[in-house]
Amino acid sequence: MEKQAQFQVVTFQLGQETYGVDIMDVKRIVGLREVREIPNAPPYVEGILNLRGVVTPIINLHKRFMFKNVELSDDDSLLSGFIIIEINKMILGIMIDKILRVVTIDPVHIQPPPKMISGIGVEYIQGVVNEEGNYVIILDIQKLFNPKELQQLSTIKS
């Protein structure tokens, strides 16, 4: 059996938990900016952001997974922003409470996710890894939205 190569994940805080997404799915990370609200958008869509001429829907994972908002210190709020990702050739931004760092993960250390983690269903999670005493929940961003939701998101324009 062939050994899987290590890969890197961008880690971030959302609520009380630490999450990670494969760095290959991340287009860029941008600081907090004003988002333009869109009428009649799904409740978890915060609005849109124009990034270098590309209209990008911004997803609030707090609303998507019904997390409580976290009080951030002034220093931590400087690390808030958006991770710009690509799902099925569609560019989306996800709001994060705090960007952390990039870590290298060895696939042999990834454990299957528990049945439920802080409101996120197991279907959205690739696995959990213990990174220096803290658990990082690795999201499978390709599964965060079903095809119907992606179709709805693709129609959001300015």
N, C-alpha and C positions, 0 to 999 in steps of 0.2 A: 504494500500500500504506500502510495506517495505521500510524503509529509507536506502539509499545507504550509505555505510561507507566512511569515509574520506580516501583519498589516497595521496601519496606523489609524487611530480614531481621534477625532476632535471631541474633547470632553467639555461639557457645560453643565451648569446647575439650572435645574428647573424645579421650583418648589424646594423641598428638602433633599431631593435626590440628585445624584450625579449621573448624567447620561452621556453616551458617546455615539457618534455616527462615523461611518467609514470616511476617511479623508478623501477618497476617490469620488464620493457623492457630493462633496462640498465644493461649490463654485467660488465662494468668497465669504468673508465675515465682515459685517459692517456695524458700525456703532449705532446707537439709538438715534433715530430720526423721526420727524413728523410723518405720520402715515395718513393718507387721505381715505376717509371713510367711504364705503360704497353702500348705497341703499339696497335693500333686499338681498344682501349677501348672506350666506350661511352664518350662524351665530359665532362660529369659531374663526371667521375671517375678520381680522382686525381692520383691513383696508388694503390699499395698494401703495406701492412705492415705485417711483421712476428711478431705475438704476441704469445710468448710461444709456438712456433711451429705451430701456426694456421695462414695460409695465409688469410689476412683480406682485402677485397676491401675497399678503403677509398673514400667516397663520398663527393664531394664539393657542399654543398647546395647553395653556392653563384652562381655557374655555373648552377646547377639544376633549380633554380628559378630566374636566371638572376638578382641577387642582386649586388649592387655596393660594392666593398671592402671598408672596413672602416680602417682609420688610427688609430692604437692603440698606446697608450703610452708604454714605456718600461715596466712599472709595469703591464699594462693590457696584454701585449703580453706574460708575464709569466703565465697568466691564459688561454692562448690559448691551443688548443689540439684537442683531438678526444673523442667522446662519442661512446663507443662500444655497439651496440645494436643487438638484435636478431629479425629478421623478418622471419616468416615461417621456423624456424629452421636453418636459415642462419645468420652467424655472419657478420656484416658490421660495418664500422666506419664512423661516420659523423664528418666532420671538424666543429669546432666552433671557434668563435672569442674570446669568453671569458666565462669560466665557472662561474656561479653565486653562487647559493646555492640550497639546497633542501627545498621545501616549502610543507606544508600540505594544501590540497585543500578539501573543503566541496563541494560535487557535486551540492548542491542547489545554490551555488554562480556562477556556470559556465553558461555563457550566450552563445547563439548560435553565431557563427562567422558571421561577416559582409560578404557580397558577395565576396569581394576581400580585402586581407590585404597584402600590400607590395609585390605583385607578387605571393603569395602563394594562390592557389585556395582553395575554401571552402571545397573541397573533402578531403583535407589533414589535416583539422583542426577539433579537437574534440570540441573545444570551447574556449572562452576567459574568463579570470577571472581578476578582479581588486585586485591586491595584494599590499597593502600598498601604494596606489596611482599610481601604475604602472600596465599597462596591461600585462598579461602573455598570450601568444598564446599557447594553449596546442595542440601539434601535435599528430595526430593519426599515429604513425610510421608504423602500420600494413598496412596503405594505401598509404605510400609514393611512393611505386613502384608497377606497375602493374605486373601481372604474367609473361608477356613477358620480362620485364626489369629484374625481379628477375632471370629468367632462364638465361638471358645474363650475369648477374653478377655472377651466380654460375659457369660459365665456365672460369672466370678469375683466372688464376694461375700464378705462377712465371715464 
